[in-house]
């Protein structure tokens, strides 16, 4: 009985007939070994926010002042440009 109710509720989530509470969504993400970002459609990468070291860096970046954060993001964009260009020209 509990499984049929669970499947019914999940079906309603999938059809956008009902939205889960955040704790329910967290538990679903944990159960299916993914992230809330992936479940909510914010990213197509199931593992994007699972790396603890990257999450720590993002939290540190987010805690900086806006000018400092923008400077770091500008530098990061510059560093990412070269590998993107190499990849584009390798085709």
Secondary structure, DSSP 8 states (H G I E B T S, - for coil): -HHHHHHHHHHHHHTTS----HHHHHHHHHHTT--HHHHTTS-S-TTTT--HHHHHHHHHHHTS-HHHHHHHHHHHHHHHHHHHHHHHHH-
